[in-house]
Amino acid sequence: MEIYSSINVADNISLGYCHFYAEVVRVKNAAEATATGKYLLLMFDELFKGTNVKDAYGDTLTVTEAFSEYENCLFMYRHILLK
């Protein structure tokens, strides 16, 4: 089983990655691994906290729904989304 995490994601100014973009890259890498059919553990902590609450909420629902379609994945997610 492989493990993918998005916990304590940092920006990388030298590569031109803001915090939000760094999170998107992590989610993209996890999605590509998921599509291979491997058994995966995906752990995310406050997805898209690099954007506003409304967008973070919608994007999180989209990502969660997409990952839920894969039977070989255990998806763990923690959030603090308040309106």
Phi and psi in degrees as GROMACS dihedral restraints (atoms count N, CA, C in turn):
[ dihedral_restraints ]
;  ai    aj    ak    al  type     phi  dphi    fc
    3     4     5     6     1   -97.4    20    10
    4     5     6     7     1   152.7    20    10
    6     7     8     9     1  -118.6    20    10
    7     8     9    10     1   130.3    20    10
    9    10    11    12     1  -122.2    20    10
   10    11    12    13     1   132.9    20    10
   12    13    14    15     1  -134.7    20    10
   13    14    15    16     1   153.6    20    10
   15    16    17    18     1  -132.3    20    10
   16    17    18    19     1    75.7    20    10
   18    19    20    21     1  -126.8    20    10
   19    20    21    22     1   129.6    20    10
   21    22    23    24     1    55.4    20    10
   22    23    24    25     1    50.7    20    10
   24    25    26    27     1   -73.4    20    10
   25    26    27    28     1   131.9    20    10
   27    28    29    30     1  -107.6    20    10
   28    29    30    31     1   152.0    20    10
   30    31    32    33     1   -76.1    20    10
   31    32    33    34     1   168.0    20    10
   33    34    35    36     1  -140.6    20    10
   34    35    36    37     1    90.2    20    10
   36    37    38    39     1   -61.6    20    10
   37    38    39    40     1   -34.9    20    10
   39    40    41    42     1   -64.3    20    10
   40    41    42    43     1   -28.9    20    10
   42    43    44    45     1   -94.2    20    10
   43    44    45    46     1    -4.9    20    10
   45    46    47    48     1    81.6    20    10
   46    47    48    49     1    21.2    20    10
   48    49    50    51     1   -96.3    20    10
   49    50    51    52     1   115.1    20    10
   51    52    53    54     1   -77.7    20    10
   52    53    54    55     1   172.8    20    10
   54    55    56    57     1   -58.4    20    10
   55    56    57    58     1   -46.2    20    10
   57    58    59    60     1   -60.2    20    10
   58    59    60    61     1   -45.6    20    10
   60    61    62    63     1   -65.0    20    10
   61    62    63    64     1   -38.2    20    10
   63    64    65    66     1   -60.7    20    10
   64    65    66    67     1   -39.0    20    10
   66    67    68    69     1   -65.9    20    10
   67    68    69    70     1   -43.0    20    10
   69    70    71    72     1   -60.6    20    10
   70    71    72    73     1   -41.4    20    10
   72    73    74    75     1   -62.6    20    10
   73    74    75    76     1   -41.4    20    10
   75    76    77    78     1   -63.7    20    10
   76    77    78    79     1   -43.0    20    10
   78    79    80    81     1   -65.0    20    10
   79    80    81    82     1   -40.5    20    10
   81    82    83    84     1   -61.4    20    10
   82    83    84    85     1   -44.7    20    10
   84    85    86    87     1   -62.1    20    10
   85    86    87    88     1   -40.9    20    10
   87    88    89    90     1   -65.3    20    10
   88    89    90    91     1   -40.3    20    10
   90    91    92    93     1   -64.6    20    10
   91    92    93    94     1   -41.6    20    10
   93    94    95    96     1   -63.8    20    10
   94    95    96    97     1   -39.8    20    10
   96    97    98    99     1   -67.2    20    10
   97    98    99   100     1   -39.1    20    10
   99   100   101   102     1   -61.7    20    10
  100   101   102   103     1   -38.6    20    10
  102   103   104   105     1   -66.4    20    10
  103   104   105   106     1   -14.9    20    10
  105   106   107   108     1   -77.0    20    10
  106   107   108   109     1   -15.7    20    10
  108   109   110   111     1    88.4    20    10
  109   110   111   112     1     2.4    20    10
  111   112   113   114     1   -69.0    20    10
  112   113   114   115     1   158.9    20    10
  114   115   116   117     1   -78.6    20    10
  115   116   117   118     1   125.6    20    10
  117   118   119   120     1  -134.4    20    10
  118   119   120   121     1   149.0    20    10
  120   121   122   123     1  -111.7    20    10
  121   122   123   124     1   118.6    20    10
  123   124   125   126     1  -111.8    20    10
  124   125   126   127     1   122.5    20    10
  126   127   128   129     1  -122.8    20    10
  127   128   129   130     1   126.7    20    10
  129   130   131   132     1  -129.9    20    10
  130   131   132   133     1   136.1    20    10
  132   133   134   135     1  -118.4    20    10
  133   134   135   136     1   111.9    20    10
  135   136   137   138     1    49.9    20    10
  136   137   138   139     1    66.1    20    10
  138   139   140   141     1   -55.2    20    10
  139   140   141   142     1   140.6    20    10
  141   142   143   144     1    58.9    20    10
  142   143   144   145     1    34.5    20    10
  144   145   146   147     1   -71.7    20    10
  145   146   147   148     1    -6.2    20    10
  147   148   149   150     1   -83.6    20    10
  148   149   150   151     1     9.9    20    10
  150   151   152   153     1  -133.5    20    10
  151   152   153   154     1  -175.7    20    10
  153   154   155   156     1   -74.6    20    10
  154   155   156   157     1   163.0    20    10
  156   157   158   159     1   -62.1    20    10
  157   158   159   160     1   -41.9    20    10
  159   160   161   162     1   -62.4    20    10
  160   161   162   163     1   -48.3    20    10
  162   163   164   165     1   -66.7    20    10
  163   164   165   166     1   -40.1    20    10
  165   166   167   168     1   -60.2    20    10
  166   167   168   169     1   -41.9    20    10
  168   169   170   171     1   -62.2    20    10
  169   170   171   172     1   -50.5    20    10
  171   172   173   174     1   -63.4    20    10
  172   173   174   175     1   -43.5    20    10
  174   175   176   177     1   -65.8    20    10
  175   176   177   178     1   -37.9    20    10
  177   178   179   180     1   -64.6    20    10
  178   179   180   181     1   -42.0    20    10
  180   181   182   183     1   -61.3    20    10
  181   182   183   184     1   -43.2    20    10
  183   184   185   186     1   -61.1    20    10
  184   185   186   187     1   -47.4    20    10
  186   187   188   189     1   -65.6    20    10
  187   188   189   190     1   -44.2    20    10
  189   190   191   192     1   -61.3    20    10
  190   191   192   193     1   -44.7    20    10
  192   193   194   195     1   -63.1    20    10
  193   194   195   196     1   -39.7    20    10
  195   196   197   198     1   -66.3    20    10
  196   197   198   199     1   -45.4    20    10
  198   199   200   201     1   -69.0    20    10
  199   200   201   202     1   -27.4    20    10
  201   202   203   204     1   -67.4    20    10
  202   203   204   205     1   -15.4    20    10
  204   205   206   207     1   -77.7    20    10
  205   206   207   208     1   -12.7    20    10
  207   208   209   210     1   -97.0    20    10
  208   209   210   211     1   121.8    20    10
  210   211   212   213     1   -76.9    20    10
  211   212   213   214     1   -20.4    20    10
  213   214   215   216     1   -91.1    20    10
  214   215   216   217     1    14.9    20    10
  216   217   218   219     1  -119.7    20    10
  217   218   219   220     1   137.9    20    10
  219   220   221   222     1  -107.1    20    10
  220   221   222   223     1   119.7    20    10
  222   223   224   225     1  -111.9    20    10
  223   224   225   226     1   118.9    20    10
  225   226   227   228     1  -116.7    20    10
  226   227   228   229     1   132.7    20    10
  228   229   230   231     1  -141.8    20    10
  229   230   231   232     1   134.5    20    10
  231   232   233   234     1  -122.6    20    10
  232   233   234   235     1   137.7    20    10
  234   235   236   237     1  -146.8    20    10
  235   236   237   238     1   160.6    20    10
  237   238   239   240     1  -136.1    20    10
  238   239   240   241     1    77.2    20    10
  240   241   242   243     1  -103.9    20    10
  241   242   243   244     1   111.7    20    10
  243   244   245   246     1  -117.3    20    10
  244   245   246   247     1   146.1    20    10
